[in-house]
Every structure is written in C-alpha cells, then in structure tokens.
Amino acid sequence: MDPATPHRRPRCLLKALHRERGLAPALEQLLAAEVPEIEFTRSAPEGVDAAWLCGYEQGNAGLIGRLRAQYPSAVLLVTAKEPEDEWAGEALGAGADYAYAWPLALPRLARLLGRRPLQSRA
C-alpha cells in the first residue's frame, strides 16, 4: 500500500434474508460498536470486501449465487440459526466461503470477514 494512501477498513455488506424482521439495522448498529475494524453497510453497490447473509434458510441457494455473482472477489459468509449440518452444504455449494450457525463470537466473525476468499474466482 502506498504510504500516502490512508488505510481503509474492510467493507462488509450486511444482508438479512428477512428484511421485514428488522434484523439488519439493529445488527449493523451493534457491529459498528463491537467490531470497529470492519465497516458494515446495508447498501454498497461497489467496493465490498465481504458480504454476510444473515438468517439463511434452506432452499435459498439462489440468493447466495446472486451475491457471489455480484461480488465475485468478496468473502461470502452465510449464517443461520439452525445447526450447520442441516444447511451448510447447500450454502457452500452455492458459492459461500463460510457457513456457520449463529451466533458466532464477534472476534471470530471479524477474522472471517477480514480474510481473503478461500477460492480464487474470476
């Protein structure tokens, strides 16, 4: 990085499967205070380093595929409240880099979202 260029925090797009439940605004506010090393946003047309799909439910692999297509070089994390063995294979097969049951410890969340993708994508 050029010394004259200020360091930019990684930017994470926060997507909730069910917008009507109001999860994303509350989670964004909590994360801004608890994980300040990452910039969380609910709308970022470009410049996304990571995307996190919260509240995943089986059968929504198409949404993961669309996020992967829109942000091919971003780390893609998917979380759900159900045990991972019920849905993680579907999420990983659709393009997620990581699939975990929620809740996750915040330090682990920060490490996952601050990483580079597991796979190289063109």
C-alpha positions as CSV (number, residue, x, y, z in Angstrom):
1,M,0.0,0.0,0.0
2,D,1.2,3.5,-0.8
3,P,2.2,5.3,2.4
4,A,0.3,8.4,1.2
5,T,-2.9,6.4,0.9
6,P,-4.9,6.1,4.1
7,H,-5.7,2.6,5.3
8,R,-9.3,1.7,4.5
9,R,-11.3,-0.7,6.8
10,P,-12.7,-3.7,5.1
11,R,-16.3,-3.1,4.0
12,C,-18.9,-5.8,4.7
13,L,-22.3,-5.8,3.0
14,L,-24.9,-7.0,5.5
15,K,-27.9,-8.8,4.0
16,A,-30.7,-10.2,6.1
17,L,-32.9,-12.9,4.5
18,H,-36.0,-11.4,6.1
19,R,-35.8,-7.6,5.9
20,E,-39.2,-7.2,7.4
21,R,-37.9,-8.6,10.7
22,G,-35.7,-5.5,11.2
23,L,-32.6,-7.6,11.9
24,A,-30.1,-5.8,9.7
25,P,-30.4,-2.3,11.1
26,A,-30.1,-3.5,14.7
27,L,-27.2,-5.8,13.8
28,E,-25.4,-3.0,11.8
29,Q,-25.6,-0.7,14.9
30,L,-24.3,-3.4,17.3
31,L,-21.5,-4.4,15.0
32,A,-20.4,-0.7,14.4
33,A,-19.7,-0.5,18.1
34,E,-18.4,-4.0,18.8
35,V,-16.3,-4.6,15.6
36,P,-15.0,-1.2,14.6
37,E,-12.2,-2.6,12.4
38,I,-14.8,-3.5,9.8
39,E,-17.2,-1.1,8.1
40,F,-20.7,-2.6,8.0
41,T,-23.2,-1.4,5.5
42,R,-26.6,-2.5,4.2
43,S,-26.2,-0.9,0.8
44,A,-22.9,-0.9,-1.1
45,P,-23.1,-1.2,-4.9
46,E,-19.3,-1.5,-5.1
47,G,-16.2,-1.7,-3.0
48,V,-17.3,-4.6,-1.0
49,D,-14.6,-6.8,0.6
50,A,-17.1,-9.2,2.3
51,A,-20.8,-10.0,2.2
52,W,-22.7,-11.6,5.1
53,L,-26.1,-13.2,4.5
54,C,-27.8,-13.5,7.9
55,G,-30.8,-15.7,8.7
56,Y,-30.3,-18.2,5.9
57,E,-32.9,-20.8,5.4
58,Q,-32.6,-23.9,3.3
59,G,-33.8,-23.5,-0.3
60,N,-32.4,-20.0,-0.8
61,A,-29.2,-21.0,-2.6
62,G,-30.2,-18.7,-5.5
63,L,-29.7,-15.7,-3.2
64,I,-26.2,-16.9,-2.4
65,G,-25.5,-17.4,-6.1
66,R,-26.6,-13.9,-6.9
67,L,-24.5,-12.4,-4.1
68,R,-21.5,-14.4,-5.4
69,A,-22.1,-13.2,-9.0
70,Q,-22.4,-9.5,-7.8
71,Y,-19.4,-9.7,-5.6
72,P,-17.1,-12.3,-7.1
73,S,-14.0,-11.4,-5.2
74,A,-15.6,-10.8,-1.8
75,V,-15.6,-13.1,1.2
76,L,-19.1,-14.5,1.4
77,L,-20.3,-15.6,4.9
78,V,-23.7,-17.2,5.5
79,T,-25.2,-17.7,8.9
80,A,-28.4,-19.4,10.1
81,K,-29.9,-20.2,13.4
82,E,-30.2,-23.9,12.5
83,P,-27.3,-26.4,13.1
84,E,-24.8,-26.3,10.2
85,D,-25.2,-29.9,9.2
86,E,-28.7,-29.1,8.1
87,W,-27.9,-26.4,5.6
88,A,-24.1,-25.5,5.3
89,G,-23.5,-27.9,2.4
90,E,-26.2,-26.1,0.3
91,A,-24.7,-22.7,1.1
92,L,-21.1,-23.7,0.4
93,G,-22.2,-25.4,-2.9
94,A,-24.0,-22.2,-3.9
95,G,-20.8,-20.1,-3.5
96,A,-20.4,-19.2,0.1
97,D,-16.8,-19.2,1.5
98,Y,-18.0,-19.8,5.1
99,A,-21.3,-21.2,6.5
100,Y,-21.9,-21.1,10.3
101,A,-24.7,-21.3,12.8
102,W,-25.4,-18.1,14.6
103,P,-24.4,-16.7,17.0
104,L,-20.7,-16.5,16.3
105,A,-18.2,-15.0,18.7
106,L,-17.5,-11.4,17.5
107,P,-13.7,-11.9,17.3
108,R,-14.2,-14.9,15.1
109,L,-16.7,-13.0,12.9
110,A,-14.2,-10.2,12.5
111,R,-11.4,-12.6,11.5
112,L,-13.7,-14.3,8.9
113,L,-14.9,-11.1,7.3
114,G,-11.4,-9.6,7.2
115,R,-10.0,-12.5,5.3
116,R,-9.5,-13.0,1.6
117,P,-11.8,-15.5,-0.2
118,L,-10.9,-19.2,0.2
119,Q,-11.0,-19.7,-3.5
120,S,-9.8,-17.6,-6.4
121,R,-12.7,-16.5,-8.5
122,A,-12.5,-15.0,-12.0
